[in-house]
């Protein structure tokens, strides 16, 4: 299952978040694969796409980074998976 994470560093913990990122602590825990990470051009946060079959591993990831930033993680599906459901529900 894929999960999208949006993150916004808090001013008082921004330096610590950057230090952890540069120290290699951005690698996710076992059971989570990072598919891509994008930083907003203004430095105010970003987005990360993960893949995992473990809600516990996703929680571990969020729990670690939530001490430095506001983190929101939601499961997502791709268009190819959403299309059949939308067709079924909204077919005229």
Biopython code that builds the backbone (N, CA, C, O; Angstrom):
import numpy as np
from Bio.PDB.StructureBuilder import StructureBuilder

atoms = [
    (1, "UNK", "N", (0.840, -1.155, 0.000)),
    (1, "UNK", "CA", (0.000, 0.000, 0.000)),
    (1, "UNK", "C", (0.899, 1.235, 0.000)),
    (1, "UNK", "O", (1.966, 1.252, 0.613)),
    (2, "UNK", "N", (0.433, 2.274, -0.709)),
    (2, "UNK", "CA", (1.197, 3.517, -0.773)),
    (2, "UNK", "C", (0.627, 4.537, 0.208)),
    (2, "UNK", "O", (-0.579, 4.592, 0.447)),
    (3, "UNK", "N", (1.533, 5.349, 0.774)),
    (3, "UNK", "CA", (1.178, 6.392, 1.723)),
    (3, "UNK", "C", (1.856, 7.686, 1.299)),
    (3, "UNK", "O", (3.031, 7.683, 0.934)),
    (4, "UNK", "N", (1.114, 8.799, 1.345)),
    (4, "UNK", "CA", (1.703, 10.107, 1.080)),
    (4, "UNK", "C", (1.871, 10.816, 2.419)),
    (4, "UNK", "O", (0.953, 10.843, 3.239)),
    (5, "UNK", "N", (3.024, 11.373, 2.625)),
    (5, "UNK", "CA", (3.314, 12.126, 3.837)),
    (5, "UNK", "C", (3.562, 13.573, 3.458)),
    (5, "UNK", "O", (4.341, 13.860, 2.549)),
    (6, "UNK", "N", (2.908, 14.471, 4.147)),
    (6, "UNK", "CA", (3.238, 15.895, 4.019)),
    (6, "UNK", "C", (3.866, 16.300, 5.344)),
    (6, "UNK", "O", (3.415, 15.880, 6.409)),
    (7, "UNK", "N", (4.901, 17.114, 5.271)),
    (7, "UNK", "CA", (5.608, 17.498, 6.482)),
    (7, "UNK", "C", (5.982, 18.967, 6.438)),
    (7, "UNK", "O", (6.333, 19.524, 5.398)),
    (8, "UNK", "N", (5.889, 19.571, 7.620)),
    (8, "UNK", "CA", (6.211, 20.994, 7.780)),
    (8, "UNK", "C", (7.044, 21.137, 9.046)),
    (8, "UNK", "O", (6.544, 20.893, 10.144)),
    (9, "UNK", "N", (8.322, 21.534, 8.906)),
    (9, "UNK", "CA", (9.152, 21.689, 10.097)),
    (9, "UNK", "C", (8.654, 22.847, 10.967)),
    (9, "UNK", "O", (8.183, 23.866, 10.461)),
    (10, "UNK", "N", (8.770, 22.665, 12.287)),
    (10, "UNK", "CA", (8.443, 23.742, 13.217)),
    (10, "UNK", "C", (9.689, 24.598, 13.422)),
    (10, "UNK", "O", (10.793, 24.061, 13.512)),
    (11, "UNK", "N", (9.536, 25.904, 13.498)),
    (11, "UNK", "CA", (10.709, 26.796, 13.621)),
    (11, "UNK", "C", (11.657, 26.411, 14.755)),
    (11, "UNK", "O", (12.876, 26.481, 14.593)),
    (12, "UNK", "N", (11.108, 26.006, 15.898)),
    (12, "UNK", "CA", (11.955, 25.720, 17.061)),
    (12, "UNK", "C", (12.712, 24.393, 16.936)),
    (12, "UNK", "O", (13.655, 24.158, 17.691)),
    (13, "UNK", "N", (12.327, 23.536, 16.014)),
    (13, "UNK", "CA", (13.009, 22.242, 15.851)),
    (13, "UNK", "C", (13.572, 22.055, 14.440)),
    (13, "UNK", "O", (14.038, 20.970, 14.092)),
    (14, "UNK", "N", (13.526, 23.103, 13.643)),
    (14, "UNK", "CA", (13.991, 23.028, 12.248)),
    (14, "UNK", "C", (15.453, 22.574, 12.154)),
    (14, "UNK", "O", (15.791, 21.701, 11.355)),
    (15, "UNK", "N", (16.321, 23.185, 12.991)),
    (15, "UNK", "CA", (17.740, 22.841, 12.934)),
    (15, "UNK", "C", (17.952, 21.366, 13.278)),
    (15, "UNK", "O", (18.728, 20.683, 12.609)),
    (16, "UNK", "N", (17.279, 20.874, 14.299)),
    (16, "UNK", "CA", (17.413, 19.461, 14.687)),
    (16, "UNK", "C", (16.898, 18.539, 13.584)),
    (16, "UNK", "O", (17.478, 17.480, 13.346)),
    (17, "UNK", "N", (15.806, 18.933, 12.904)),
    (17, "UNK", "CA", (15.273, 18.128, 11.802)),
    (17, "UNK", "C", (16.293, 18.037, 10.668)),
    (17, "UNK", "O", (16.525, 16.962, 10.115)),
    (18, "UNK", "N", (16.895, 19.167, 10.333)),
    (18, "UNK", "CA", (17.905, 19.186, 9.259)),
    (18, "UNK", "C", (19.111, 18.335, 9.645)),
    (18, "UNK", "O", (19.626, 17.584, 8.817)),
    (19, "UNK", "N", (19.564, 18.442, 10.887)),
    (19, "UNK", "CA", (20.703, 17.640, 11.345)),
    (19, "UNK", "C", (20.403, 16.146, 11.243)),
    (19, "UNK", "O", (21.256, 15.372, 10.810)),
    (20, "UNK", "N", (19.194, 15.734, 11.640)),
    (20, "UNK", "CA", (18.806, 14.323, 11.534)),
    (20, "UNK", "C", (18.743, 13.879, 10.083)),
    (20, "UNK", "O", (19.190, 12.781, 9.750)),
    (21, "UNK", "N", (18.190, 14.723, 9.212)),
    (21, "UNK", "CA", (18.113, 14.401, 7.785)),
    (21, "UNK", "C", (19.513, 14.218, 7.207)),
    (21, "UNK", "O", (19.783, 13.227, 6.528)),
    (22, "UNK", "N", (20.401, 15.171, 7.475)),
    (22, "UNK", "CA", (21.761, 15.105, 6.932)),
    (22, "UNK", "C", (22.574, 13.955, 7.523)),
    (22, "UNK", "O", (23.520, 13.479, 6.895)),
    (23, "UNK", "N", (22.214, 13.509, 8.718)),
    (23, "UNK", "CA", (22.910, 12.393, 9.365)),
    (23, "UNK", "C", (22.423, 11.035, 8.852)),
    (23, "UNK", "O", (22.873, 9.991, 9.325)),
    (24, "UNK", "N", (21.501, 11.054, 7.884)),
    (24, "UNK", "CA", (21.029, 9.809, 7.295)),
    (24, "UNK", "C", (19.831, 9.200, 7.989)),
    (24, "UNK", "O", (19.456, 8.065, 7.692)),
    (25, "UNK", "N", (19.223, 9.933, 8.911)),
    (25, "UNK", "CA", (18.090, 9.390, 9.647)),
    (25, "UNK", "C", (16.773, 9.523, 8.891)),
    (25, "UNK", "O", (15.711, 9.210, 9.430)),
    (26, "UNK", "N", (16.839, 9.991, 7.633)),
    (26, "UNK", "CA", (15.626, 10.076, 6.818)),
    (26, "UNK", "C", (15.255, 8.720, 6.236)),
    (26, "UNK", "O", (14.164, 8.549, 5.692)),
    (27, "UNK", "N", (16.166, 7.753, 6.353)),
    (27, "UNK", "CA", (15.849, 6.402, 5.873)),
    (27, "UNK", "C", (14.708, 5.855, 6.715)),
    (27, "UNK", "O", (14.746, 5.945, 7.942)),
    (28, "UNK", "N", (13.696, 5.291, 6.072)),
    (28, "UNK", "CA", (12.552, 4.779, 6.828)),
    (28, "UNK", "C", (12.909, 3.500, 7.586)),
    (28, "UNK", "O", (13.921, 2.860, 7.300)),
    (29, "UNK", "N", (12.069, 3.138, 8.553)),
    (29, "UNK", "CA", (12.313, 1.890, 9.278)),
    (29, "UNK", "C", (12.094, 0.671, 8.388)),
    (29, "UNK", "O", (11.545, 0.781, 7.291)),
    (30, "UNK", "N", (12.525, -0.476, 8.864)),
    (30, "UNK", "CA", (12.311, -1.726, 8.134)),
    (30, "UNK", "C", (10.825, -1.886, 7.849)),
    (30, "UNK", "O", (9.976, -1.624, 8.702)),
    (31, "UNK", "N", (10.533, -2.321, 6.632)),
    (31, "UNK", "CA", (9.149, -2.525, 6.238)),
    (31, "UNK", "C", (8.538, -1.349, 5.492)),
    (31, "UNK", "O", (7.392, -1.417, 5.046)),
    (32, "UNK", "N", (9.304, -0.267, 5.356)),
    (32, "UNK", "CA", (8.830, 0.919, 4.622)),
    (32, "UNK", "C", (9.849, 1.251, 3.543)),
    (32, "UNK", "O", (11.050, 1.299, 3.809)),
    (33, "UNK", "N", (9.367, 1.479, 2.324)),
    (33, "UNK", "CA", (10.221, 1.885, 1.209)),
    (33, "UNK", "C", (9.858, 3.307, 0.805)),
    (33, "UNK", "O", (8.684, 3.626, 0.615)),
    (34, "UNK", "N", (10.869, 4.160, 0.674)),
    (34, "UNK", "CA", (10.649, 5.515, 0.169)),
    (34, "UNK", "C", (10.631, 5.456, -1.349)),
    (34, "UNK", "O", (11.605, 5.026, -1.966)),
    (35, "UNK", "N", (9.522, 5.887, -1.959)),
    (35, "UNK", "CA", (9.403, 5.901, -3.421)),
    (35, "UNK", "C", (9.815, 7.243, -4.014)),
    (35, "UNK", "O", (10.176, 7.319, -5.188)),
    (36, "UNK", "N", (9.762, 8.289, -3.217)),
    (36, "UNK", "CA", (10.182, 9.609, -3.687)),
    (36, "UNK", "C", (9.997, 10.633, -2.582)),
    (36, "UNK", "O", (9.139, 10.479, -1.713)),
    (37, "UNK", "N", (10.815, 11.685, -2.624)),
    (37, "UNK", "CA", (10.711, 12.769, -1.652)),
    (37, "UNK", "C", (10.919, 14.079, -2.389)),
    (37, "UNK", "O", (11.838, 14.219, -3.196)),
    (38, "UNK", "N", (10.054, 15.028, -2.098)),
    (38, "UNK", "CA", (10.116, 16.338, -2.732)),
    (38, "UNK", "C", (10.081, 17.422, -1.675)),
    (38, "UNK", "O", (9.263, 17.377, -0.756)),
    (39, "UNK", "N", (10.964, 18.392, -1.803)),
    (39, "UNK", "CA", (11.035, 19.519, -0.881)),
    (39, "UNK", "C", (10.424, 20.743, -1.561)),
    (39, "UNK", "O", (10.707, 21.011, -2.729)),
    (40, "UNK", "N", (9.592, 21.481, -0.839)),
    (40, "UNK", "CA", (9.028, 22.708, -1.397)),
    (40, "UNK", "C", (10.155, 23.699, -1.642)),
    (40, "UNK", "O", (11.088, 23.797, -0.844)),
    (41, "UNK", "N", (10.068, 24.425, -2.735)),
    (41, "UNK", "CA", (11.127, 25.358, -3.120)),
    (41, "UNK", "C", (11.332, 26.464, -2.086)),
    (41, "UNK", "O", (12.422, 27.029, -1.998)),
    (42, "UNK", "N", (10.303, 26.778, -1.306)),
    (42, "UNK", "CA", (10.449, 27.837, -0.301)),
    (42, "UNK", "C", (10.969, 27.317, 1.040)),
    (42, "UNK", "O", (11.098, 28.088, 1.991)),
    (43, "UNK", "N", (11.270, 26.017, 1.126)),
    (43, "UNK", "CA", (11.827, 25.436, 2.340)),
    (43, "UNK", "C", (10.823, 25.201, 3.458)),
    (43, "UNK", "O", (11.212, 24.877, 4.580)),
    (44, "UNK", "N", (9.539, 25.361, 3.166)),
    (44, "UNK", "CA", (8.526, 25.263, 4.221)),
    (44, "UNK", "C", (8.041, 23.837, 4.496)),
    (44, "UNK", "O", (7.156, 23.644, 5.329)),
    (45, "UNK", "N", (8.591, 22.859, 3.826)),
    (45, "UNK", "CA", (8.169, 21.480, 4.045)),
    (45, "UNK", "C", (8.311, 20.666, 2.791)),
    (45, "UNK", "O", (9.140, 20.963, 1.931)),
    (46, "UNK", "N", (7.490, 19.626, 2.688)),
    (46, "UNK", "CA", (7.572, 18.787, 1.503)),
    (46, "UNK", "C", (6.635, 17.609, 1.572)),
    (46, "UNK", "O", (5.718, 17.555, 2.392)),
    (47, "UNK", "N", (6.896, 16.652, 0.675)),
    (47, "UNK", "CA", (6.054, 15.479, 0.494)),
    (47, "UNK", "C", (6.946, 14.261, 0.324)),
    (47, "UNK", "O", (8.010, 14.347, -0.290)),
    (48, "UNK", "N", (6.523, 13.143, 0.860)),
    (48, "UNK", "CA", (7.238, 11.890, 0.665)),
    (48, "UNK", "C", (6.222, 10.811, 0.336)),
    (48, "UNK", "O", (5.162, 10.738, 0.956)),
    (49, "UNK", "N", (6.546, 9.975, -0.639)),
    (49, "UNK", "CA", (5.696, 8.851, -1.002)),
    (49, "UNK", "C", (6.376, 7.572, -0.515)),
    (49, "UNK", "O", (7.518, 7.279, -0.869)),
    (50, "UNK", "N", (5.644, 6.822, 0.304)),
    (50, "UNK", "CA", (6.150, 5.570, 0.870)),
    (50, "UNK", "C", (5.323, 4.394, 0.374)),
    (50, "UNK", "O", (4.203, 4.552, -0.111)),
    (51, "UNK", "N", (5.913, 3.202, 0.512)),
    (51, "UNK", "CA", (5.167, 1.971, 0.271)),
    (51, "UNK", "C", (5.424, 1.051, 1.460)),
    (51, "UNK", "O", (6.562, 0.885, 1.898)),
    (52, "UNK", "N", (4.348, 0.456, 1.975)),
    (52, "UNK", "CA", (4.479, -0.442, 3.115)),
    (52, "UNK", "C", (3.207, -1.267, 3.280)),
    (52, "UNK", "O", (2.115, -0.830, 2.917)),
    (53, "UNK", "N", (3.366, -2.454, 3.827)),
    (53, "UNK", "CA", (2.228, -3.286, 4.211)),
    (53, "UNK", "C", (2.037, -3.242, 5.720)),
    (53, "UNK", "O", (1.207, -3.971, 6.264)),
    (54, "UNK", "N", (2.807, -2.385, 6.403)),
    (54, "UNK", "CA", (2.790, -2.349, 7.860)),
    (54, "UNK", "C", (2.382, -0.983, 8.388)),
    (54, "UNK", "O", (3.130, -0.013, 8.265)),
    (55, "UNK", "N", (1.203, -0.910, 8.970)),
    (55, "UNK", "CA", (0.770, 0.338, 9.607)),
    (55, "UNK", "C", (1.687, 0.675, 10.781)),
    (55, "UNK", "O", (1.933, 1.849, 11.057)),
    (56, "UNK", "N", (2.188, -0.337, 11.468)),
    (56, "UNK", "CA", (3.078, -0.109, 12.604)),
    (56, "UNK", "C", (4.382, 0.553, 12.160)),
    (56, "UNK", "O", (4.887, 1.441, 12.846)),
    (57, "UNK", "N", (4.930, 0.132, 11.021)),
    (57, "UNK", "CA", (6.167, 0.734, 10.516)),
    (57, "UNK", "C", (5.928, 2.178, 10.075)),
    (57, "UNK", "O", (6.781, 3.039, 10.289)),
    (58, "UNK", "N", (4.780, 2.445, 9.465)),
    (58, "UNK", "CA", (4.443, 3.819, 9.089)),
    (58, "UNK", "C", (4.292, 4.681, 10.340)),
    (58, "UNK", "O", (4.727, 5.833, 10.364)),
    (59, "UNK", "N", (3.676, 4.119, 11.376)),
    (59, "UNK", "CA", (3.522, 4.829, 12.644)),
    (59, "UNK", "C", (4.886, 5.143, 13.263)),
    (59, "UNK", "O", (5.101, 6.244, 13.770)),
    (60, "UNK", "N", (5.796, 4.184, 13.222)),
    (60, "UNK", "CA", (7.146, 4.407, 13.754)),
    (60, "UNK", "C", (7.819, 5.578, 13.047)),
    (60, "UNK", "O", (8.440, 6.429, 13.684)),
    (61, "UNK", "N", (7.688, 5.609, 11.740)),
    (61, "UNK", "CA", (8.245, 6.700, 10.940)),
    (61, "UNK", "C", (7.649, 8.041, 11.374)),
    (61, "UNK", "O", (8.382, 9.001, 11.614)),
    (62, "UNK", "N", (6.330, 8.104, 11.471)),
    (62, "UNK", "CA", (5.651, 9.338, 11.860)),
    (62, "UNK", "C", (6.022, 9.748, 13.283)),
    (62, "UNK", "O", (6.236, 10.930, 13.553)),
    (63, "UNK", "N", (6.100, 8.782, 14.189)),
    (63, "UNK", "CA", (6.423, 9.091, 15.582)),
    (63, "UNK", "C", (7.814, 9.701, 15.709)),
    (63, "UNK", "O", (8.012, 10.633, 16.489)),
    (64, "UNK", "N", (8.783, 9.184, 14.949)),
    (64, "UNK", "CA", (10.132, 9.745, 15.002)),
    (64, "UNK", "C", (10.139, 11.194, 14.534)),
    (64, "UNK", "O", (10.644, 12.071, 15.236)),
    (65, "UNK", "N", (9.576, 11.455, 13.336)),
    (65, "UNK", "CA", (9.665, 12.794, 12.751)),
    (65, "UNK", "C", (8.719, 13.792, 13.392)),
    (65, "UNK", "O", (8.929, 14.999, 13.267)),
    (66, "UNK", "N", (7.683, 13.323, 14.076)),
    (66, "UNK", "CA", (6.734, 14.264, 14.677)),
    (66, "UNK", "C", (7.342, 15.050, 15.832)),
    (66, "UNK", "O", (6.756, 16.042, 16.266)),
    (67, "UNK", "N", (8.495, 14.638, 16.338)),
    (67, "UNK", "CA", (9.161, 15.430, 17.369)),
    (67, "UNK", "C", (9.815, 16.683, 16.780)),
    (67, "UNK", "O", (10.182, 17.596, 17.519)),
    (68, "UNK", "N", (9.963, 16.729, 15.453)),
    (68, "UNK", "CA", (10.606, 17.857, 14.790)),
    (68, "UNK", "C", (9.671, 18.657, 13.891)),
    (68, "UNK", "O", (9.915, 19.835, 13.626)),
    (69, "UNK", "N", (8.607, 18.021, 13.424)),
    (69, "UNK", "CA", (7.761, 18.677, 12.430)),
    (69, "UNK", "C", (6.340, 18.154, 12.501)),
    (69, "UNK", "O", (6.069, 17.114, 13.102)),
    (70, "UNK", "N", (5.449, 18.888, 11.882)),
    (70, "UNK", "CA", (4.073, 18.426, 11.749)),
    (70, "UNK", "C", (4.033, 17.448, 10.579)),
    (70, "UNK", "O", (4.453, 17.779, 9.470)),
    (71, "UNK", "N", (3.530, 16.254, 10.828)),
    (71, "UNK", "CA", (3.514, 15.192, 9.835)),
    (71, "UNK", "C", (2.079, 14.701, 9.656)),
    (71, "UNK", "O", (1.381, 14.408, 10.626)),
    (72, "UNK", "N", (1.658, 14.619, 8.399)),
    (72, "UNK", "CA", (0.355, 14.038, 8.066)),
    (72, "UNK", "C", (0.609, 12.928, 7.067)),
    (72, "UNK", "O", (1.257, 13.148, 6.044)),
    (73, "UNK", "N", (0.102, 11.729, 7.353)),
    (73, "UNK", "CA", (0.295, 10.589, 6.456)),
    (73, "UNK", "C", (-1.068, 9.985, 6.137)),
    (73, "UNK", "O", (-1.883, 9.746, 7.028)),
    (74, "UNK", "N", (-1.298, 9.745, 4.849)),
    (74, "UNK", "CA", (-2.565, 9.154, 4.423)),
    (74, "UNK", "C", (-2.309, 8.079, 3.381)),
    (74, "UNK", "O", (-1.424, 8.232, 2.540)),
    (75, "UNK", "N", (-3.079, 6.984, 3.425)),
    (75, "UNK", "CA", (-2.974, 5.990, 2.353)),
    (75, "UNK", "C", (-3.518, 6.595, 1.067)),
    (75, "UNK", "O", (-4.473, 7.370, 1.092)),
    (76, "UNK", "N", (-2.907, 6.237, -0.053)),
    (76, "UNK", "CA", (-3.341, 6.744, -1.352)),
    (76, "UNK", "C", (-3.390, 5.601, -2.367)),
    (76, "UNK", "O", (-2.725, 4.576, -2.211)),
    (77, "UNK", "N", (-4.197, 5.808, -3.409)),
    (77, "UNK", "CA", (-4.234, 4.853, -4.516)),
    (77, "UNK", "C", (-4.016, 5.614, -5.815)),
    (77, "UNK", "O", (-4.259, 6.818, -5.887)),
    (78, "UNK", "N", (-3.565, 4.914, -6.823)),
    (78, "UNK", "CA", (-3.293, 5.521, -8.124)),
    (78, "UNK", "C", (-4.566, 5.562, -8.962)),
    (78, "UNK", "O", (-5.545, 4.880, -8.661)),
    (79, "UNK", "N", (-4.537, 6.367, -10.009)),
    (79, "UNK", "CA", (-5.692, 6.524, -10.899)),
    (79, "UNK", "C", (-6.222, 5.180, -11.400)),
    (79, "UNK", "O", (-7.432, 4.966, -11.467)),
    (80, "UNK", "N", (-5.299, 4.278, -11.750)),
    (80, "UNK", "CA", (-5.721, 2.988, -12.303)),
    (80, "UNK", "C", (-6.587, 2.210, -11.317)),
    (80, "UNK", "O", (-7.477, 1.463, -11.723)),
    (81, "UNK", "N", (-6.328, 2.384, -10.031)),
    (81, "UNK", "CA", (-7.131, 1.705, -9.014)),
    (81, "UNK", "C", (-8.398, 2.491, -8.682)),
    (81, "UNK", "O", (-9.428, 1.895, -8.367)),
    (82, "UNK", "N", (-8.333, 3.807, -8.747)),
    (82, "UNK", "CA", (-9.494, 4.636, -8.421)),
    (82, "UNK", "C", (-10.552, 4.582, -9.519)),
    (82, "UNK", "O", (-11.748, 4.625, -9.228)),
    (83, "UNK", "N", (-10.127, 4.490, -10.760)),
    (83, "UNK", "CA", (-11.041, 4.525, -11.904)),
    (83, "UNK", "C", (-12.179, 3.516, -11.846)),
    (83, "UNK", "O", (-13.337, 3.904, -12.000)),
    (84, "UNK", "N", (-11.894, 2.241, -11.630)),
    (84, "UNK", "CA", (-12.987, 1.259, -11.583)),
    (84, "UNK", "C", (-14.014, 1.552, -10.481)),
    (84, "UNK", "O", (-15.213, 1.364, -10.689)),
    (85, "UNK", "N", (-13.558, 2.000, -9.336)),
    (85, "UNK", "CA", (-14.491, 2.338, -8.262)),
    (85, "UNK", "C", (-15.348, 3.525, -8.654)),
    (85, "UNK", "O", (-16.562, 3.509, -8.446)),
    (86, "UNK", "N", (-14.733, 4.553, -9.220)),
    (86, "UNK", "CA", (-15.504, 5.723, -9.648)),
    (86, "UNK", "C", (-16.497, 5.361, -10.736)),
    (86, "UNK", "O", (-17.617, 5.870, -10.753)),
    (87, "UNK", "N", (-16.093, 4.487, -11.640)),
    (87, "UNK", "CA", (-16.999, 4.053, -12.708)),
    (87, "UNK", "C", (-18.201, 3.334, -12.108)),
    (87, "UNK", "O", (-19.339, 3.582, -12.507)),
    (88, "UNK", "N", (-17.951, 2.443, -11.151)),
    (88, "UNK", "CA", (-19.009, 1.686, -10.502)),
    (88, "UNK", "C", (-19.981, 2.621, -9.755)),
    (88, "UNK", "O", (-21.196, 2.437, -9.822)),
    (89, "UNK", "N", (-19.453, 3.593, -9.067)),
    (89, "UNK", "CA", (-20.274, 4.473, -8.249)),
    (89, "UNK", "C", (-21.012, 5.559, -9.025)),
    (89, "UNK", "O", (-22.122, 5.950, -8.664)),
    (90, "UNK", "N", (-20.385, 6.040, -10.091)),
    (90, "UNK", "CA", (-20.941, 7.195, -10.789)),
    (90, "UNK", "C", (-21.338, 6.917, -12.233)),
    (90, "UNK", "O", (-21.548, 7.842, -13.017)),
    (91, "UNK", "N", (-21.439, 5.647, -12.574)),
    (91, "UNK", "CA", (-21.834, 5.269, -13.927)),
    (91, "UNK", "C", (-23.284, 5.707, -14.168)),
    (91, "UNK", "O", (-24.173, 5.427, -13.365)),
    (92, "UNK", "N", (-23.494, 6.382, -15.262)),
    (92, "UNK", "CA", (-24.850, 6.871, -15.567)),
    (92, "UNK", "C", (-25.648, 5.819, -16.293)),
    (92, "UNK", "O", (-26.809, 6.049, -16.630)),
]
sb = StructureBuilder()
sb.init_structure("model")
sb.init_model(0)
sb.init_chain("A")
sb.init_seg("    ")
for serial, (resi, resn, name, xyz) in enumerate(atoms, 1):
    if name == "N":
        sb.init_residue(resn, " ", resi, " ")
    sb.init_atom(name, np.array(xyz, "f"), 0.0, 1.0, " ", f" {name:<3s}", serial, name[0])
structure = sb.get_structure()
